[in-house]
Amino acid sequence: MSDPRDSAYADTIFMGGDIITVDDNNPTAEALAVKDGKITAVGGHEKVFQEQGPETKMIDLAGKTLMPGLIEPHSHPVISALLYDWVDVSGINNATGEEVMDRLRRAAADAKPGEWVAAFGYDPVQIRDLKGLNADLLDGISTENPIFVMIQSMHTVYVNHKAFEVAGITNNSPQPEGGTYVKDKDGNLTGRILELGAVETILAHLIQEYHEKGSELFGTQIRRYARVGYTTVGALGIFPVFVNWPSIMKTLIESDDCPIRMTVMNKTTDLEQGNWIDFGAYSDRLSAGGAKFWYDGSFPSGTVFLDEPYLNSELMQARLGVPRDTCGFSMMPKETLKELVQKYHDQGQQISIHAHGDRGIRDVIDVYEDVLRVSPRDDHRHRIEHCGLFPLDDMERAVRLGLTPSWHINYIYYFGEAMRDEIIGPERANILMPLAAANNAGLRSSLHNDSPMFPADPFKLMRTAITRRTRKGDTIGENQAITMDEAIKAVTINAAYQLFLEDKVGSLEVGKLADMVVLSKNPKKIDPLQLDEIQVMETYRDGQRFSFSE
């Protein structure tokens, strides 16, 4: 007969390594106990070992570090699953323009007649000998196969004339809402397509070839998050590139062998069409809620909404095709944004708005201020996403309004020199992603990768936020660097707060879910420049182990 006292003992106790709790009242611990998927004790050996019973599994960390599972507050998991299956033409994994063009040529040669050739990551910012793409150049690769090439920032694509033909788009086609088919001075389609509203009209035809692979590709994307230490992912707007994607997501995320949990926000365009995401009853593993807006675009596309114009440079005009003297633009009139935010705020939704430029962010703060004046609401946690040139003089207003920013910090790592020298200039680059100012003002910040734009890599986010170092080794905006402790909070408890999950995950405290990560090194004990060398040994979701080192 079993001893009834056994039910009170811990299932697992961790000890023998550093434990970072991200709990200001108890920042480090010698041991931690887990029972039924929740943390039951954190502290010194004597205290925690009181939970040890005859069946308790004792896990010796052997000098490794235990900390809360990492949280990605802004990603696009479904489109990532698709794009990472395409031809990789990125500057992350290719060094020269010839490598990129050769990959496209080989993919076209291997494709069946009429089959789409799709590529992701085209990046003239990082690969300097790349040509500016257009339909005629892509026709030189194939006139029989439709070709679709998306740039690294995802806000611009290039297609050949066959792709226009398949999609039924001609020189006389009307411009879609929220996007542009770029034309030359004679009114002919150039092959360059800007922003989501236009991109989707082509993408809808391409993705028909991927419908049967949805579950397989999404499962692979889940593992990409877990392997780098993420145990929670915020999906901010789903691009429905797979048939039945809600069913795929629900089946995979809520399965017992899934290493992550996920929170999903609805795209406003879907909400306006009545396409609410409904996963059924709320669970700790998968939930949906909130409204995601896009107010401006991306720096390499010239669509970030700025107070002062972009630089005129060879990169901007000749290579990226951005008009001279442009300040970018908004995706919708400010008044329209206000009406929509008012609508979903009044429904009790959390609002999240993509805004990168100083003028765009100021407009967004104005909108939030107007809406909250009309309809005050406590603890709304409305968000601003990416925040490239967050105006320093608007930070106190953002704090007063209860807003919370999430920073696309690796713009500095991948694009830093180009931003400084060719896109916005040194003065604005020095206040690009002003995290230190935000933290000093009292804003609660997180860091994100925005995958598929940048690969999921939390320690590279932390490295950039702390060092402000680029991929090439330059330091940009050093006075906006943050501390190690601030960076850790940005990928744990602050991100949990933005997802309304801080009472469940984000720190190692009694009563919280046992979502944890085991690391090869303690990030607080190494040079911040070595952060991206940390290996994720294993993760835990609800106390269940998932290993990536075996």
Buried (B, 14 or more C-beta within 10 A) or exposed (E): EEEEEEEEBBBBBBBBBBBBBBBEEBEEBBBBBBBEBBBBBBBEEEBBBEBBBEEBEEBEBEEBBBBBBBBBBBBBBBBBBBBBBBBBBBBBEBEEBEBBBEBBBEBBEEBEEEBBBBBBBBBBBBBEEBEBBBBEBBBEBBBEBBBBBBBBBBBBBBBBBBBBEBBEBEEEBEEBEBBBBBEEEEEEBBBBBBBBBBBBBBBEBBBEEBEEBBBEBBBBBBBBBBBBBBBBBBBBBBBBBBEEBBEBBBBBBBEEEBBBBBBBBBBBBBBEEEBEBEBEEEEBBBBBBBBBBBBBBBBBBBBBBBEBBBBBBEBBBEBBBBEEEBBBBBBBEBEEBBEBBBBBBEEEBBBBBBBBBBBBBBBBBBBBBBBBEEEEEEEBBBBBBBBBBBBBEBBEBBBEBBBBBBBBBBBBBBBBBBBBBBBBBEEBBBBBBBBBBBBEBEBBBBBBBBBBBBBBBBBBBBBBBBBBBBBEEEEBBEEBBBEBEBBBBBBBBBBBBBBBBBEBBBBBBBEBBBBBBBBEBBBBEEEBEEBBEBBBBBBBBBBBBBEBEE
